[in-house]
Amino acid sequence: MSSSSLEDRVHDLCAQAVAAKNQAELDIILPQLRAAIRDHVRYFRAIALETIPEAFGSSTDRRAAGDTDSDPRPESNHPDSNAA
C-alpha cells in the first residue's frame, strides 16, 4: 500500500470518528483508525530504514531481539504522554 493511500485511509477514518453520532460508532471506527496509523508508521519506518539504515543500527539485530515495532523512547517522552 502506498503512503498516500495509507494517509487517505487515516484521514477518512479521522473524519468518520469526528462525525460519529454515538459511542457505538466510535467503538467500531477507533480500532480501525489505530490499525491504519500503525500501518502508516510501519511504512515510514521501513522507508527510513532503507534511506538511513545507520541511524537504526542493524535491522537484523533488532528483529532477532524481537523489537520490530517498539518505540525505544521512554513513555514520558512521547508527545501524547500525559506526564507533566
C-alpha positions in Angstrom: 0.0 0.0 0.0 1.4 3.4 -0.9 1.9 6.3 1.6 -0.8 8.3 0.0 -3.4 5.6 0.3 -2.4 4.9 3.9 -2.7 8.6 4.6 -6.0 8.8 2.8 -7.3 5.9 5.0 -6.2 7.7 8.2 -7.8 10.9 7.1 -11.0 9.1 6.2 -11.2 7.3 9.5 -10.5 10.6 11.4 -13.4 12.2 9.6 -15.6 9.2 10.4 -14.6 9.4 14.1 -15.4 13.2 14.2 -18.8 12.6 12.5 -19.7 9.6 14.8 -23.0 10.1 16.4 -22.5 7.8 19.4 -20.1 5.6 21.3 -21.1 2.5 19.4 -19.9 4.1 16.1 -16.7 5.2 17.8 -16.1 1.7 19.1 -16.1 0.5 15.5 -14.1 3.3 14.0 -11.3 3.8 16.6 -9.7 0.3 16.3 -9.6 0.7 12.5 -8.0 4.1 13.0 -5.4 2.8 15.3 -4.6 0.0 12.9 -4.3 2.5 10.0 -2.0 4.7 12.0 0.2 1.7 12.9 0.4 0.7 9.2 1.3 4.2 8.3 4.1 4.3 10.9 5.4 0.9 9.8 5.5 2.2 6.2 7.6 5.2 7.2 9.8 3.2 9.4 10.6 0.9 6.5 11.3 3.9 4.3 13.6 5.4 6.9 15.4 2.1 7.4 16.1 1.9 3.7 17.1 5.6 3.5 19.3 5.9 6.6 20.0 2.4 7.9 22.9 3.5 10.0 20.5 5.6 12.2 18.7 2.4 13.2 21.6 0.0 13.6 21.3 -3.4 12.1 17.7 -4.3 11.3 18.7 -7.9 11.6 19.8 -7.4 15.2 16.6 -5.7 16.2 14.4 -8.3 14.5 16.4 -11.1 16.2 15.7 -9.5 19.5 12.0 -9.3 18.7 12.0 -5.5 18.6 10.5 -4.9 15.1 7.8 -2.4 16.1 8.6 -1.0 19.5 9.3 2.7 20.3 12.6 3.0 22.1 11.6 6.3 23.8 10.5 6.2 27.4 6.8 6.6 27.9 7.2 10.1 29.4 8.9 11.3 26.2 6.0 10.6 23.9 4.3 13.7 22.6 0.9 12.3 23.5 2.1 11.4 27.0 0.1 12.9 29.9 3.2 13.2 32.1 3.8 16.8 33.3 
